[in-house]
Amino acid sequence: MNGSNHLAESDARPLYLCSVDLRKLQHSVGFDPVARYRRLLAFSRKARVDDEAEWLQRRLRHLERMPE
């Protein structure tokens, strides 16, 4: 969630948040991280952002295996 100095720097950042920033956002706004990752995965596939889609797929598998 840090700023960037130019477009190339901004474009080089991943589409996902680090776990700390994700938790802060979840706490303040209130949302389901699994549902958010599913929507991001669908978008990544549609936009053909393959590296991001692979990361999101792995993250979803990890989260879906975790006990509640």
CNS distance restraints for C-alpha pairs under 8 A (distance, minus, plus):
assign (resid   1 and name CA) (resid  17 and name CA) 7.20 0.50 0.50
assign (resid   1 and name CA) (resid  21 and name CA) 7.04 0.50 0.50
assign (resid   3 and name CA) (resid  10 and name CA) 7.94 0.50 0.50
assign (resid   4 and name CA) (resid   9 and name CA) 5.97 0.50 0.50
assign (resid   4 and name CA) (resid  10 and name CA) 5.57 0.50 0.50
assign (resid   5 and name CA) (resid   9 and name CA) 6.66 0.50 0.50
assign (resid   5 and name CA) (resid  10 and name CA) 7.61 0.50 0.50
assign (resid   6 and name CA) (resid  10 and name CA) 6.37 0.50 0.50
assign (resid   7 and name CA) (resid  11 and name CA) 5.96 0.50 0.50
assign (resid   8 and name CA) (resid  12 and name CA) 6.19 0.50 0.50
assign (resid   9 and name CA) (resid  13 and name CA) 6.85 0.50 0.50
assign (resid  14 and name CA) (resid  52 and name CA) 7.15 0.50 0.50
assign (resid  15 and name CA) (resid  52 and name CA) 6.94 0.50 0.50
assign (resid  17 and name CA) (resid  21 and name CA) 5.93 0.50 0.50
assign (resid  17 and name CA) (resid  22 and name CA) 5.54 0.50 0.50
assign (resid  18 and name CA) (resid  22 and name CA) 6.06 0.50 0.50
assign (resid  19 and name CA) (resid  23 and name CA) 6.11 0.50 0.50
assign (resid  20 and name CA) (resid  24 and name CA) 6.30 0.50 0.50
assign (resid  21 and name CA) (resid  25 and name CA) 6.13 0.50 0.50
assign (resid  22 and name CA) (resid  26 and name CA) 6.04 0.50 0.50
assign (resid  23 and name CA) (resid  27 and name CA) 6.04 0.50 0.50
assign (resid  24 and name CA) (resid  28 and name CA) 6.23 0.50 0.50
assign (resid  25 and name CA) (resid  29 and name CA) 5.82 0.50 0.50
assign (resid  25 and name CA) (resid  30 and name CA) 7.39 0.50 0.50
assign (resid  26 and name CA) (resid  30 and name CA) 4.74 0.50 0.50
assign (resid  26 and name CA) (resid  31 and name CA) 5.59 0.50 0.50
assign (resid  26 and name CA) (resid  32 and name CA) 7.55 0.50 0.50
assign (resid  26 and name CA) (resid  33 and name CA) 7.44 0.50 0.50
assign (resid  31 and name CA) (resid  36 and name CA) 7.70 0.50 0.50
assign (resid  32 and name CA) (resid  36 and name CA) 6.28 0.50 0.50
assign (resid  33 and name CA) (resid  37 and name CA) 6.11 0.50 0.50
assign (resid  34 and name CA) (resid  38 and name CA) 6.20 0.50 0.50
assign (resid  34 and name CA) (resid  60 and name CA) 6.62 0.50 0.50
assign (resid  34 and name CA) (resid  63 and name CA) 7.08 0.50 0.50
assign (resid  34 and name CA) (resid  64 and name CA) 7.78 0.50 0.50
assign (resid  35 and name CA) (resid  39 and name CA) 6.32 0.50 0.50
assign (resid  36 and name CA) (resid  40 and name CA) 6.20 0.50 0.50
assign (resid  37 and name CA) (resid  41 and name CA) 5.96 0.50 0.50
assign (resid  37 and name CA) (resid  56 and name CA) 6.39 0.50 0.50
assign (resid  37 and name CA) (resid  60 and name CA) 6.74 0.50 0.50
assign (resid  38 and name CA) (resid  42 and name CA) 6.27 0.50 0.50
assign (resid  38 and name CA) (resid  56 and name CA) 7.87 0.50 0.50
assign (resid  38 and name CA) (resid  60 and name CA) 7.44 0.50 0.50
assign (resid  39 and name CA) (resid  43 and name CA) 6.23 0.50 0.50
assign (resid  40 and name CA) (resid  44 and name CA) 5.98 0.50 0.50
assign (resid  40 and name CA) (resid  53 and name CA) 7.97 0.50 0.50
assign (resid  40 and name CA) (resid  56 and name CA) 7.51 0.50 0.50
assign (resid  41 and name CA) (resid  45 and name CA) 6.14 0.50 0.50
assign (resid  41 and name CA) (resid  52 and name CA) 7.79 0.50 0.50
assign (resid  41 and name CA) (resid  53 and name CA) 5.37 0.50 0.50
assign (resid  41 and name CA) (resid  56 and name CA) 5.84 0.50 0.50
assign (resid  41 and name CA) (resid  57 and name CA) 6.87 0.50 0.50
assign (resid  42 and name CA) (resid  46 and name CA) 6.21 0.50 0.50
assign (resid  43 and name CA) (resid  47 and name CA) 6.00 0.50 0.50
assign (resid  44 and name CA) (resid  48 and name CA) 5.82 0.50 0.50
assign (resid  44 and name CA) (resid  49 and name CA) 4.99 0.50 0.50
assign (resid  44 and name CA) (resid  50 and name CA) 6.83 0.50 0.50
assign (resid  44 and name CA) (resid  52 and name CA) 6.43 0.50 0.50
assign (resid  44 and name CA) (resid  53 and name CA) 5.26 0.50 0.50
assign (resid  45 and name CA) (resid  49 and name CA) 6.18 0.50 0.50
assign (resid  45 and name CA) (resid  50 and name CA) 6.64 0.50 0.50
assign (resid  45 and name CA) (resid  53 and name CA) 6.03 0.50 0.50
assign (resid  49 and name CA) (resid  53 and name CA) 6.21 0.50 0.50
assign (resid  50 and name CA) (resid  54 and name CA) 6.12 0.50 0.50
assign (resid  51 and name CA) (resid  55 and name CA) 6.39 0.50 0.50
assign (resid  52 and name CA) (resid  56 and name CA) 6.11 0.50 0.50
assign (resid  53 and name CA) (resid  57 and name CA) 6.05 0.50 0.50
assign (resid  54 and name CA) (resid  58 and name CA) 6.31 0.50 0.50
assign (resid  55 and name CA) (resid  59 and name CA) 6.16 0.50 0.50
assign (resid  56 and name CA) (resid  60 and name CA) 6.05 0.50 0.50
assign (resid  57 and name CA) (resid  61 and name CA) 6.29 0.50 0.50
assign (resid  58 and name CA) (resid  62 and name CA) 6.29 0.50 0.50
assign (resid  59 and name CA) (resid  63 and name CA) 6.19 0.50 0.50
assign (resid  60 and name CA) (resid  64 and name CA) 5.95 0.50 0.50
assign (resid  61 and name CA) (resid  65 and name CA) 6.36 0.50 0.50
assign (resid  62 and name CA) (resid  66 and name CA) 6.69 0.50 0.50
